[in-house]
Amino acid sequence: MITQELSDAEVAAAAARAGAEVVRRLHGQDLDRVDKGGGDFATAADLASERAALDVLRTARPDDAVLGEEGGQRGEATNPRQWLVDPLCGTLNYAVGNKLVAVNVALRGGAAAVADPFGGEDGEVFRTDGTRAWGPDGALLAPTAATGLVDVNLDPPFPGAPGFRAVDLLAHPDFTAGFRPRVVSTSLALAWVAAGRRAAYVTDGGDLSDSVHFAAGIALCRAAGCVVTGLDGTPLGEGPTRGLVAAADATTHARLMAMIREPRPS
């Protein structure tokens, strides 16, 4: 039951779970699309998932503001308590029947949750109160680089080129010697880094610390003890950053940063 007595972490998890249930129920159906320009689009599942998450937030935290990817700003943007909602991260995957998607809900600077609608039998929810992070089984998340798997986002645009190009990282001999690439193309990969299912995640882009797409996954990684920085190695929140490198440990982060910082041939 959704009440105002729930903790912020419980609210984040409930909202993400509500969205994930919608995403799971509508999967495989012929859904209407909303063109967002530049080749981007939302489906009816994106919109319905956001409504379900918002219903939870309105009930549990009626005085808080919400920024949703599809619905935009609700409430005052200056409200110190603002929730960031990405109701379906991986829309293109979802639209073609792929199940690698996530529902992200984060209280700016605080609790957060990432729901995998298709993980396990009834989906998986990863959550944090901003200090600790828990997996679907309720155990504390324990990141590890043991898998050697690194997710690299290859989706355009590529604002860091030519200084940073994901394809160059994948082709680097030190990368191929120590890691194996994966391309999930959704922020679900950040939850997997926090849970020890991936060694790292790398993506280009602008400042992602307050992004509806990445805020929840970043919060999980930080609370789990991962190393989270921009592509220049600056910790998020300590200055202007671009892109994201989230690694299970300092050694893995340092190895990736050495490759990323290596000068590109002219």
Buried (B, 14 or more C-beta within 10 A) or exposed (E): EBEEEBEBBBBBBBBBBBBBBBBBEBBEEEBEEEEEEEEEBBBBBBBBBBBBBBBBBBBBBEEBBBBBBBBEEBBEEEBEBBBBBBBBBBBBBBBEEBBBBBBBBBBBBBBBBBBBBBBEEEBBBBBBBBEEBBBBEEEEBEBBBEBEBBBBBBEEEBEBBEBBBBEBBBEBEEBEEBBEBBBBBBBBBBBBBBBBBBBBBBBBBEBBBBBBBBBBBBBBBBBBBBBBBBBBBEEBEEEEBBBBBBBBBEEBBEBBBEBBEEEEEE
